[in-house]
Structures are given as C-alpha cells and as structure tokens.
Amino acid sequence: MQRLESNLPDDGSVRAMVVTERQFENMKILVGTKTLQELKVPTGQVLMF
C-alpha cells in the first residue's frame, strides 16, 4: 500500500480495496473464464500484478 500511496497521480481518483486471501479464493467469475495463467496457479495461491 505504501508503494501505491507514494506514486499517486496529481489529479484524478485512486481507490484501493484490501481483501483477505480467503476472500480472494472465494471470488466468483461472473462473465468469461479463468486465464491460462490463473489455471496454472494452484488453488489457494494468490498471484497479483
């Protein structure tokens, strides 16, 4: 979060949402399918970019 806060733009709006790993694991895909990269990562492992 500090990295984000130290690189904020001068104008506009930036929002961040913090979720637990469990909340992330329980996320449902409403439209589309998992990406190839998501399919390669074992369940329970979080991958963020």
N, C-alpha and C positions, 0 to 999 in steps of 0.2 A: 504494500500500500504506500510506503514511503517513496518508492521509485515513481509511482504514478503521481503522487502529490507534488514531487519535485519537478515534474515535467508537464505541468498543466499549461494549456494554451492561455494567452492573454484574454481572448474573447471566447464566447460560446458557453456550453454547459457540459460538464463531465459528471457522470454518475457511476458509482461502483456498488456492487452488491456482494456481500460475503455469504457464502453457503458452506455448510459442513460437507465433508466427504460423503457422508451418508445421504444427505440431501441431493448431492450431485449424482450419486449412484442411482437414486430413485427417480431421476429426471425422465420424463416420457417424451418420446418423439411424436409430435402431433402431425407433421407433414414431412414426407421424404423418408429417407433411410439413413442408417449409420454410414459414415465414410469408411473407406478402406482402412484408414489409419485407426479409426475407432474399433473396427473389427479385429485388428491385430493386437490391441492392448487388452490384457486380461481383465475380466470383470473385477472391480474393486480398485483398480489402479487409475488414478486421476492424471490426465495429460492436458496441460494448459499451454497456450501460446500467447 
